[in-house]
Every structure is written in structure tokens, then in C-alpha cells.
Amino acid sequence: MCRLSSVMRSNLFADGFRSNFLLAGIAAMLLVPLWALSVATGIPLNSSWPPMLWHAHEMLFGFIASAMAGFLLTAVPSWTGEKGFAGRPLVILASIWLAARVLIAGSSLWPAVLIAAVDLAFLPALGVLVAWPLLRSRSRNTPLLAVLGLFWLTDLVFQIALIRNNPLLALHAVHVGIDIVLVLVTVIGGRIVPSFTSSALRPLGLEGAVHNRPALTGLAIAGMVAVTLSDVFWPESRIAGAIAGVTAVLQAARLLQWASWRTLRQPIVWVLHLSYAWLPVGLALKAVALLSGAAFAAFWLHALTIGALATMILAVMTRASLGHTGRALIVDPLITLAYLLLTAAALVRVFGLSASRLSYPVVIIWSALFWTVAFALFVAVYAPILWGPRADGKVG
């Protein structure tokens, strides 16, 4: 029994994606239903933080940050040709992340400065791990360190705002943090979606179906940077709405190059397209909301967070976990169901209130139910993969 436990631990920290993807999945499965039950029943959370800020922070700097860590710790060795991350550094990183979640969950029991210090330690620890191989290899991806630093800065502003009892500034920091992650999705997703699509279509004789024009790539990235800057300096303004509208068009045009309709028989591919499609949809809804105030577009933020970010995270975690454990890139039917459930969660959260007679708490409950089952399926199917040995017998 002890030997089995030891093997599980060693496998779990044998590569950067394993522990971080598992923690991200568990966080998603637990944090959202806690929030939904609090909204629906009025039962307070144990945290002394304002409930909305707790929810926003833990989804962004808990769930998303852990998934981001898993991706970077797996991608950087591939980008640089350096040895992968394993063992003690990953244990330390996971320990910091877990300690932050525990402290924040019981924030009334601990000094705010201690909570902030532990929470703010995670991203720098991740940065230290990935910086050296990026810098030593002079990788073209080295600028991502600056993006990681800016993401950390939004968490710093959040913690300072919380200590100074400034909830509006804290919420502003979260919105900018979301924008920064969307920039990453635009950059990294803009590489992997067409690349993986081309690989999937090649055996079908459709190698030339996918295009990726550099000029449009540059414009889409510039548009997302402009969206971020508009939310820093002119949040919720008509300027921000106009920039979001233009960027939505650019993102939609970019997606149209990638032959999405050719991927419908391959869930592990079409889910990447689906997640990226939520980017122009969310940005278009943001433009409509800020420029016209239309009620149907009021929940545009969740089109970007549940639709684009969470779906992209689930897509990448399910694919990378198979590929990096020596398994065929074919998802379990339960994971296809998870993709659909997460899409349902986004649709209900974004359009449920305006398209039905359901009350706000009921919309929250249904969206949270779809979300929770989706990530519960991920954990059920992928936990054995993430803590188990590689299928090909290799190390990692």
C-alpha cells in the first residue's frame, strides 16, 4: 500500500502538467458550487472576503492560474529543448497554491498580509521555474514572462485593494487580469488551434484547408492588447465598447481561417474551435452592452470567462494530458459530454436571464450544475491518468 502511494506521488510530480491540471480540475469542481449555493441560499461563505470578490479571485488566481502553470511547465521544455520540470519544485509549487486556497477559504482566521503574501508567492515561483530555460535558449516565447508579471501585478493590486477596503479597485484588477489571460489565449490559442487542426485534417487529405495569415494574427493580438488597455484606463466606457467591437471582428475573421466546420467529427479538435469562438462572441456582447446597454448582452464577461477561458482550459488539459502520457489523442465519450456541459453552462449564464423567465439564483444554480458536472467528469476520467504512469512506459 505504501509503495502504491509512493508511486502515485512520484507520477503526480513527474511532469509539470500533472499536479497542476489535477488541482485546476478539483478547484473548478468545488469552488463554483460553493459560490452558487451561497448565492441561491444566502448561506455565507467561511471567507471574510466579499462573496463576489472571493468567487472572482479564486476562479482567476486559483483555477485559471493552476491550469496556466500546468501549461507553461509542460510547454516551456518543448519550446526550449530543456529538461522538463519534475519532483521537488512541483511539490513546492503545489504546496504554495494549496496553502493560498486554505488561507483564503478561512480568511477571517488569518492576518490579511499573511494571506496576501502566500497568494502572491505562486506566480513568482512559477516565473522562476520557467524563466531560466526561456532566457538561456533565447526563446521567442520569452516575452510571456512579462505577461506573467503583469498578471501577477493584477493580483497584487487586488490584495492591496482588499486590505484597504476598496472593492471597486479589487474588481477592476480582476477584470484586467481576465484581459491579460485572454491575450495569452489569443497568442497561444492562435498557434495551437490551427496547428492541431492541420494535424487532424492531414490524414483526411485536407492539409491545405487551414490558413493563418500573419497580418491578421498581429491585428488580433494588438486588438486584445487594446482591449486590456481600455479596461485599465477607460473601464466600462464607450471607448472600451468600440475597441471590443473592432477586436471581435478581427477575432472572428481569424477563426474563419481555421476550417472549423471540418473538425466536427473530432471532439478533441472542435472543442478548441468552440472555445476560441467564444472570444469574438464575448467581445461583441461587450461592445453591445457598453455601447447600447442591451439587456441580452449584460453578462458578456461570462462569455469570455466560462466560454473562452474555461472551455480552452478544459480543451488543453484533456488533450495535453493524453499526449504527454503516451496515449492516443481520442477523448473518452464522457469528456465529449463535459465539453457540451461546459458550453451549456456558458449559454445559461450568459443568456439564461434574458432568454427565459428564470430568476437570477436559478440561472446561477443551473449554470453551476452544468459546470460542476463537466469538471467532475474531467476529474473522474483524468485523475487516474494524471497520477498514473505513462501508457508507453516512458518517464514523465
C-alpha positions in Angstrom: 0.0 0.0 0.0 2.8 2.4 0.9 4.6 1.5 -2.3 1.5 2.3 -4.3 1.1 5.6 -2.6 4.7 6.4 -3.3 4.3 5.6 -7.0 1.2 7.8 -7.2 3.1 10.7 -5.6 6.1 10.3 -7.9 3.9 10.1 -11.0 1.9 13.1 -10.0 5.0 15.2 -9.8 6.8 13.6 -12.8 5.8 16.4 -15.2 4.5 20.0 -14.8 1.0 19.4 -16.2 0.1 16.5 -13.9 -0.4 18.1 -10.4 -1.4 21.5 -11.8 -4.1 20.2 -14.1 -5.5 17.9 -11.4 -5.6 20.8 -8.9 -7.2 23.1 -11.5 -9.9 20.4 -12.2 -10.6 19.9 -8.5 -10.8 23.6 -7.8 -13.2 24.1 -10.7 -15.4 21.2 -9.4 -15.5 22.6 -5.8 -15.3 26.4 -6.0 -18.2 27.1 -8.3 -20.9 25.0 -6.5 -19.9 26.7 -3.2 -20.4 30.1 -4.8 -23.7 29.1 -6.4 -25.1 27.7 -3.2 -24.1 30.8 -1.3 -25.9 33.0 -4.0 -29.0 30.8 -4.1 -29.4 30.1 -0.3 -27.8 33.2 1.3 -25.6 31.0 3.4 -22.4 32.9 3.9 -19.0 31.6 2.8 -16.4 31.0 5.5 -14.2 33.6 3.9 -14.4 37.1 5.3 -13.9 38.5 1.7 -16.9 39.9 -0.1 -18.5 36.9 -1.8 -18.3 38.3 -5.3 -14.6 39.1 -4.9 -13.9 35.7 -3.4 -15.5 34.0 -6.4 -13.7 36.2 -8.9 -10.3 35.9 -7.3 -10.4 32.1 -6.8 -11.6 31.4 -10.3 -8.9 33.6 -11.8 -5.9 33.2 -9.4 -6.9 29.7 -8.2 -8.4 27.7 -11.1 -7.0 29.6 -14.1 -3.6 30.2 -12.6 -3.1 26.5 -11.8 -4.1 25.5 -15.3 -1.8 28.2 -16.7 1.1 26.8 -14.6 0.4 23.3 -15.9 0.5 24.5 -19.5 3.7 26.6 -19.1 5.6 24.0 -17.2 4.8 21.5 -20.0 5.2 23.8 -22.9 8.5 25.5 -21.9 10.6 22.3 -22.1 9.1 21.7 -25.6 9.8 25.3 -26.7 13.4 25.3 -25.4 14.6 21.7 -25.6 15.5 21.8 -21.9 14.8 19.1 -19.4 11.2 19.0 -18.1 10.2 20.0 -14.6 9.7 17.3 -12.0 9.9 16.4 -8.3 10.5 18.9 -5.5 9.9 22.2 -7.5 6.5 20.9 -8.4 5.7 19.8 -4.9 6.7 23.3 -3.6 4.6 25.0 -6.2 1.5 22.8 -5.4 2.0 23.4 -1.7 2.0 27.2 -2.2 -1.1 27.0 -4.3 -2.9 24.8 -1.8 -1.8 27.0 1.2 -3.2 30.0 -0.5 -6.6 28.3 -1.1 -6.8 27.2 2.5 -5.9 30.6 3.9 -8.3 32.4 1.6 -11.1 30.0 2.5 -10.7 30.8 6.2 -9.6 34.4 5.7 -11.3 35.6 8.9 -8.8 33.5 10.9 -5.6 34.9 9.4 -3.9 38.3 9.0 -4.6 39.8 5.6 -0.9 40.4 5.0 -0.1 36.7 5.5 -2.9 35.7 3.1 -1.6 38.1 0.5 2.0 37.0 0.9 1.2 33.4 0.3 -1.2 34.0 -2.5 1.2 36.3 -4.2 4.0 33.8 -4.0 2.6 31.3 -6.5 3.1 33.2 -9.8 6.7 34.4 -9.0 7.5 30.8 -8.0 6.2 29.7 -11.4 8.1 32.5 -13.1 11.4 31.5 -11.5 10.9 27.9 -12.8 10.2 28.9 -16.4 12.4 32.0 -16.7 15.8 30.3 -16.8 15.2 27.9 -19.7 13.4 30.6 -21.7 16.2 33.1 -21.2 19.0 30.7 -21.7 17.6 29.4 -25.0 16.6 32.9 -26.2 13.2 31.5 -26.9 10.7 33.6 -28.9 8.3 32.9 -26.1 10.4 34.8 -23.5 8.0 37.8 -23.6 5.4 35.6 -21.9 7.4 36.3 -18.7 6.3 39.9 -18.9 2.7 38.8 -19.4 3.0 36.6 -16.4 4.5 39.5 -14.4 1.5 41.8 -15.4 -0.9 39.0 -14.4 0.8 38.8 -11.0 0.6 42.6 -10.8 -3.2 42.5 -11.0 -3.3 40.0 -8.1 -1.0 42.4 -6.1 -3.4 45.3 -6.8 -6.3 43.1 -5.8 -4.7 42.2 -2.5 -3.8 45.8 -1.7 -7.3 46.9 -2.6 -8.8 44.3 -0.3 -6.6 45.3 2.6 -7.6 49.0 2.0 -11.3 48.1 1.8 -11.6 49.2 -1.8 -13.8 46.6 -3.5 -14.2 48.5 -6.8 -10.4 48.6 -7.3 -10.2 44.9 -6.5 -12.9 44.1 -9.0 -11.2 46.3 -11.6 -7.9 44.4 -11.0 -9.8 41.1 -11.7 -11.2 42.4 -15.0 -7.8 43.5 -16.2 -6.4 40.1 -15.1 -9.0 38.4 -17.2 -8.0 40.5 -20.2 -4.3 39.5 -19.7 -5.3 35.8 -19.8 -7.3 36.5 -22.9 -4.2 38.0 -24.5 -2.5 34.7 -23.7 -5.4 32.7 -25.3 -5.1 34.9 -28.4 -1.3 34.3 -28.7 -1.1 30.6 -27.6 -4.5 29.6 -28.8 -3.8 31.2 -32.1 -0.9 28.8 -32.5 -2.3 25.6 -31.2 -5.8 25.7 -32.7 -4.6 25.9 -36.4 -1.6 23.6 -35.7 -3.7 20.9 -34.1 -6.4 21.3 -36.7 -3.9 20.9 -39.6 -2.5 17.7 -37.9 -6.0 16.3 -37.6 -7.0 17.1 -41.2 -3.8 15.9 -42.8 -4.8 12.2 -42.8 -8.0 13.2 -44.5 -6.2 14.8 -47.4 -7.2 18.3 -46.2 -3.8 19.7 -45.4 -4.3 23.0 -47.2 -7.7 23.7 -45.5 -6.2 25.7 -42.6 -4.8 29.2 -43.1 -3.1 31.6 -40.7 -2.3 35.0 -42.2 0.4 36.8 -40.2 -1.2 40.2 -40.6 -4.5 39.1 -39.2 -2.6 37.4 -36.3 -0.8 40.6 -35.5 -4.1 42.6 -35.6 -5.9 40.2 -33.4 -3.2 40.3 -30.8 -3.0 44.1 -31.0 -6.7 44.3 -30.6 -6.7 42.2 -27.4 -3.9 44.4 -26.0 -6.0 47.4 -26.8 -9.0 45.8 -25.0 -6.8 45.3 -22.0 -5.5 48.9 -22.0 -9.1 50.3 -22.5 -10.1 48.3 -19.4 -7.2 49.8 -17.5 -7.8 53.4 -18.4 -11.4 53.6 -19.6 -13.3 50.7 -18.0 -17.0 50.3 -18.9 -16.7 53.2 -21.3 -17.9 53.7 -24.9 -14.2 53.7 -25.9 -13.8 50.3 -24.4 -17.0 49.1 -26.2 -15.8 50.4 -29.5 -12.4 48.7 -29.1 -14.1 45.4 -28.1 -16.3 45.6 -31.2 -13.4 46.1 -33.6 -11.5 43.3 -31.9 -14.5 41.0 -32.1 -14.5 41.3 -35.9 -10.7 40.6 -36.0 -11.0 37.6 -33.8 -14.0 36.2 -35.9 -12.0 36.8 -39.1 -9.0 35.0 -37.6 -11.2 32.0 -36.6 -12.7 31.7 -40.1 -9.3 30.8 -41.5 -9.1 27.6 -39.5 -11.7 25.4 -41.2 -13.7 24.8 -38.0 -16.5 23.0 -39.9 -14.0 20.3 -41.0 -13.5 19.2 -37.3 -17.0 18.2 -36.3 -16.2 14.5 -36.1 -13.2 15.1 -33.7 -14.3 16.4 -30.3 -10.7 16.9 -29.2 -10.3 19.4 -32.1 -13.7 21.0 -32.4 -13.6 22.0 -28.7 -10.6 24.2 -29.4 -12.5 26.0 -32.1 -15.6 26.3 -29.9 -13.6 27.9 -27.1 -11.9 30.3 -29.4 -15.3 31.2 -31.0 -16.4 32.5 -27.6 -13.8 35.2 -27.9 -15.4 37.2 -30.7 -18.9 36.4 -29.2 -17.9 37.7 -25.8 -16.2 40.8 -27.2 -19.2 41.5 -29.5 -21.5 41.2 -26.5 -19.3 43.5 -24.5 -19.4 46.1 -27.3 -23.2 45.9 -27.5 -23.5 46.2 -23.7 -21.2 49.2 -23.4 -22.5 51.0 -26.5 -26.2 50.3 -26.2 -26.9 48.9 -22.8 -28.9 46.0 -24.3 -30.0 43.6 -21.6 -29.3 40.4 -23.5 -25.6 41.4 -23.6 -25.3 42.2 -19.9 -23.4 39.1 -18.9 -20.7 39.3 -21.6 -18.0 38.8 -19.1 -19.1 35.2 -18.6 -19.0 34.6 -22.3 -15.3 35.3 -22.0 -14.6 33.5 -18.8 -16.8 30.4 -19.0 -17.0 30.3 -22.7 -13.5 31.2 -23.9 -11.2 30.7 -20.9 -12.7 27.7 -19.1 -13.5 25.8 -22.3 -10.0 26.5 -23.7 -8.5 25.3 -20.4 -10.6 22.1 -20.4 -9.7 21.5 -24.1 -6.0 22.0 -23.5 -5.9 19.9 -20.3 -7.7 17.0 -21.9 -5.5 17.0 -24.9 -2.1 17.6 -23.3 -2.8 15.0 -20.6 -3.3 12.4 -23.3 -0.4 13.4 -25.5 2.1 13.8 -22.6 1.2 10.4 -21.1 1.7 8.5 -24.3 -2.0 8.0 -25.1 -3.9 8.3 -28.3 -5.5 11.7 -28.9 -9.0 10.4 -28.6 -11.1 11.6 -25.7 -13.5 9.5 -23.7 -17.2 10.0 -24.6 -17.7 11.3 -21.1 -15.2 14.1 -21.9 -17.2 15.0 -25.0 -20.2 15.3 -22.7 -18.1 17.5 -20.4 -17.3 19.8 -23.4 -21.1 20.1 -24.1 -22.0 20.6 -20.5 -19.5 23.4 -20.1 -20.9 25.0 -23.2 -24.4 24.7 -21.7 -23.0 26.4 -18.5 -21.8 29.3 -20.6 -25.0 29.6 -22.6 -27.2 29.6 -19.5 -25.0 32.0 -17.6 -24.8 34.5 -20.4 -28.3 34.3 -21.9 -30.4 32.5 -19.3 -31.7 35.6 -17.6 -32.7 37.5 -20.7 -34.0 34.5 -22.7 -36.2 32.9 -20.0 -38.4 33.7 -17.0 -35.9 32.1 -14.6 -34.8 34.1 -11.6 -31.1 35.1 -11.2 -30.4 32.5 -8.5 -32.0 29.7 -10.6 -29.8 30.7 -13.6 -26.8 30.6 -11.3 -27.7 27.2 -10.0 -28.3 25.7 -13.4 -25.1 27.1 -14.9 -23.1 25.9 -11.8 -24.7 22.5 -12.1 -23.6 22.1 -15.8 -20.1 23.5 -14.9 -19.7 21.2 -11.9 -20.7 18.0 -13.7 -18.3 18.9 -16.6 -15.3 19.3 -14.3 -16.4 16.3 -12.2 -16.2 14.2 -15.3 -12.8 15.6 -16.1 -11.5 14.7 -12.6 -13.1 11.2 -12.7 -11.6 10.4 -16.1 -8.3 12.2 -15.8 -7.2 11.7 -12.2 -6.1 8.1 -12.9 -4.2 9.4 -16.0 -2.6 12.3 -14.1 -1.4 10.3 -11.1 -0.7 7.1 -13.1 2.3 6.0 -15.2 2.6 6.8 -18.9 0.9 4.4 -21.2 4.1 3.9 -23.2 6.2 3.1 -20.2 8.4 6.2 -20.5 9.4 8.5 -17.7 7.4 11.8 -17.3 
